[in-house]
Amino acid sequence: MAVPAIPQRLTAPAPGWTIDADVVVVGSGVAGLTLALRYAGLDPAAKVLVVTKDVLSSGSTRWAQGGIAAVLDPRDTSLWAAGSAACPALSPAPPYACERAPSGCRPVVVQK
């Protein structure tokens, strides 16, 4: 049986649209949106394009283990305590994550 030749170029239809951008972010999950927002904050004049498979809210982050888990209220110590109890060897990690969660999550979390 003969092995089919590998094409030199993949065929695809001509693009239906074109756009200029300084930065193209592929994916609308929490990582992609965080990058897009952070870049736009650093360079407000930049054209930032987010490319996703559907609408922005169709990213997979919300399906990944419940989405984002973070302590946003300084009075809530449950995640800190649970993380420290679960793995005492990593006890510096929960405080580190808890202290930085609000500033890291607020730009990408939509309050309902």
N, C-alpha and C positions, 0 to 999 in steps of 0.2 A: 504494500500500500504506500503510495507516494505521500510525502508530507507536503501540505500546501505551502506555497511561498508566503513569507511574511511581507505584508505591504510596506512600502517605503514610507508611506504617509497614511495616516488615518483619514478617512473621509468623513466630512461633517458638513452640514448645511452652512451657507453663509450666515454670519451673525445677523440677527434681526435688529440690533441696535449697537451703537458705539457710544462711549463716554470717556472723558478724560478724568483721571484721578491721580492724586499724589501718592495715595496709599490704598491698596485693595486688601480688605480683610475677608478671608473666606470662612464663613460660618457665623451663625447668629447665636451661638451658645454663650455662656457667661464669659468664657475666655475671649472670644471674638468681639463681643460688645464692650468688654472692659478695655481691650486694646484700642478699639475705635474711639471710645470716649476719652481715653487717656491721651491718645495722639491728638485728637481734636482740641483737647485742653492745652497741650503743649504748643500747638501751632494752629491757632484759630483760623488762619487764612487757608489752611490746607483743605483740599478736597478729599474727604475720606469716603470710600465706597465699601459698603458691607454687601457681600454676595452670599446668598443663602438659597437653599433648595426650594423654599416656598416663601411664606411670610416671616417676618422677624421672630414672631413668637413660636415658630415651628422648630426651634432648636431643640436638641436632646437634653440639655442641662436639667430641665424640670423633671425629666423621667429618670435621671441618674440618682438613685438612692434618695429620692425625695427633693432634689434640687439643692439649694444652698442652706446649710445649717450654720447659724451664727448667733452669737449672743449680741444683741443690739442694745439691750438695756443694761446699764452698769450694775443694777441691783440684782440681776439674774446671774447666779453663780453655778447653776446646775451643770452646764456643759464643762465648765472649768473643773468642777469636782468630779464629774463622771470621767473626764479624760485623765485626770491625775490618778484616780482610783483604778482605772482600767490598765494603765501601764505606768507604774511608779518610775521606771527608768527614764521615761520621757516626760517627767513632771514639768520641765520648763516649757514644753510645747503648748499645753492648753492655755497658760497665761499669755503666752506670746500671741497665739491665735485669737484669744478673746479680746486682748487689748487692741488688736488691729482690725478686727471684724467690722466694726461700724464704718470706718473710713473706706474699707475695701468693698463693702457690700452696698452701701447707700446709693452710689451712682448707678447701679444696675438693677436694684430691686424696686419694683413698682408696688406701692402701697395701695391696697383696695379698700 
